[in-house]
Amino acid sequence: MTTSLFRLFRPRLALLNGVAAMGGYLLYPAAVHIISLGALMCGVAFLAGGGSAINQVLERDLDLLMVRTSQRPIPLGDLTPFSGAAIGSLAIFGGLVLLAAVGGLLPPLLGAAAIGWYLAVYTPLKRRTSLALALGALCGAVPPLIGWCMAGGAIADYRVLLLAGLLYLWQIPHFWLFQRRHAADYRSAGIPLFSPPAREACLVWLWMLALVAAAMLLPAFGIIGRHVAIWYALFPLPLAVISLARSERLLFPYLNLFPLLVAVALFLNHY
């Protein structure tokens, strides 16, 4: 049962969303409250895990067709669609309650909007068009907004919008490369891929350079202080080097670390 829940919730992805939310919290220039920060991390992780569970219920027919997802608990029969939906709904409810209890009304509203967009817009749309990724990535830009609002910031503040925009830009090449790695699986399930390989590769590298440029906006606008700016400026540089070398083998693992590195930079900047 533990293994089934692990595959249902995809905890690494859920924790990555929690880390992104912590980045938004640490960006706000105020004292850090450990209880609030812990509730934020857990609440957003619960939302992401619950969203993953409901997504697997909705896509159980596709999961059965792909090698990568055929061992998930619902295609295997370890969990019924009803039990998967019930567990996912409880996780989402728990995450919303946790965010509301500590952060007031706005953080859970943002979380509910992100989950609703992910399940009601992105999940059905990706069966129909390769452009669904550009819309689905909006969900991944919401966690820092939740963290910022939890800390007391205004949602329209340019500082958190820059951070959210950076995470949006990060998601596109990350999932493009993921699609390329599992292209045969996606084709067997009838999921449209972004574009013909040559054009897609060109867009990935151009997007990567845009991501590097966007990352440099944080110190340029004073969001990253001088005591951290020099260190912070170093870690996007490998993205530029790898992009110019067009090495997908190196790019994908480095992209996986990118949100964590940004969160660490914001943590160091806060102190």
C-alpha positions, -999 to +999 in steps of 0.1 A: +000+000+000+029+024+008+044+019-026+010+025-043+006+058-024+041+068-033+033+063-070-001+079-067+012+111-050+046+113-068+062+129-037+093+143-055+071+164-078+049+174-048+079+184-028+093+204-057+061+225-057+065+229-020+101+242-025+088+267-051+062+279-026+089+284+000+109+305-025+080+329-028+077+330+010+114+337+015+113+364-012+091+386+010+112+409+032+098+399+066+107+376+095+103+339+088+078+320+109+087+283+110+051+272+116+039+292+086+068+280+064+061+244+074+024+247+068+031+262+034+054+235+024+031+207+035-001+224+022+013+229-013+028+194-013-006+180-003-023+199-031+003+187-057+001+151-045-037+152-045-037+167-080-014+139-092-038+113-078-069+128-095-049+132-127-041+095-126-077+087-122-086+109-152-058+095-173-059+058-163-067+048-199-036+066-212-014+054-183-022+018-193-008+024-228+025+039-218+055+019-204+065+047-181+031+049-164+018+014-167+031+005-132+011+032-115-014+018-089-046+023-109-035+007-141-020-022-120-053-026-102-037-019-068-062+009-064-096+014-079-104+047-096-129+055-068-103+050-041-077+070-060-101+099-064-111+097-027-075+097-016-066+126-039-096+146-028-087+141+008-051+153+002-064+184-017-089+192+010-062+188+037-038+210+018-064+238+014-074+236+051-038+238+062-031+269+040-063+286+051-056+279+088-022+296+087-024+320+057-060+332+055-082+331+024-060+340-005-034+311-004-060+283-005-079+302-032-047+304-054-041+267-046-077+257-056-074+277-088-041+260-097-056+225-091-088+234-110-068+247-140-045+216-139-073+191-138-101+208-158-080+226-185-046+211-189-054+174-183-081+171-210-064+196-233-032+176-236-051+148-254-060+173-281-032+197-287+006+199-283+002+235-271-014+223-239+020+224-222+021+262-225-012+265-206-004+237-181+028+255-171+007+283-155-001+259-126+036+255-118+040+293-116+014+295-088+033+280-058+056+311-053+025+333-054+010+312-026+042+315-006+044+352-011+008+358-001+013+335+030+042+357+041+019+388+037+028+401+003+004+416-023-003+392-053+004+419-079+039+428-066+064+428-094+090+409-073+069+377-070+056+381-105+092+379-118+098+348-097+066+332-110+075+341-145+109+325-141+094+293-130+070+294-159+099+297-183+117+269-166+088+244-170+086+246-208+121+233-217+120+209-188+088+192-200+098+195-237+129+174-229+109+150-208+086+145-238+115+139-261+129+112-237+095+094-237+083+103-272+075+066-281+053+064-251+035+095-259+029+085-295+016+051-284-010+068-262-020+092-289-008+123-270+003+151-295+040+160-292+050+197-294+063+198-330+087+181-355+120+172-338+142+197-356+120+227-349+113+216-314+151+214-306+157+249-319+128+263-298+142+245-267+176+261-270+161+296-277+138+292-247+168+282-225+186+314-234+155+333-225+154+314-191+190+325-184+181+361-193+151+360-170+171+345-141+194+375-143+164+399-138+163+390-101+197+406-092+192+433-119+160+445-101+175+442-066+154+412-057+186+393-050+209+414-028+245+422-035+258+397-009+242+368-029+241+383-064+276+372-074+270+336-063+235+336-078+248+349-111+270+318-114+244+290-114+224+301-145+257+303-165+258+265-170+224+267-186+238+291-212+269+270-218+249+238-220+224+255-243+251+267-266+267+232-267+232+217-272+237+189-248+204+174-238+222+148-217+235+175-194+207+199-196+178+178-182+194+169-148+206+205-144+171+218-151+158+194-124+179+212-099+170+247-111+140+255-088+159+242-058+189+264-066+167+294-069+151+286-035+185+283-019+195+316-033+164+332-019+170+316+015+206+330+016+193+364+004+168+365+032+195+361+058 
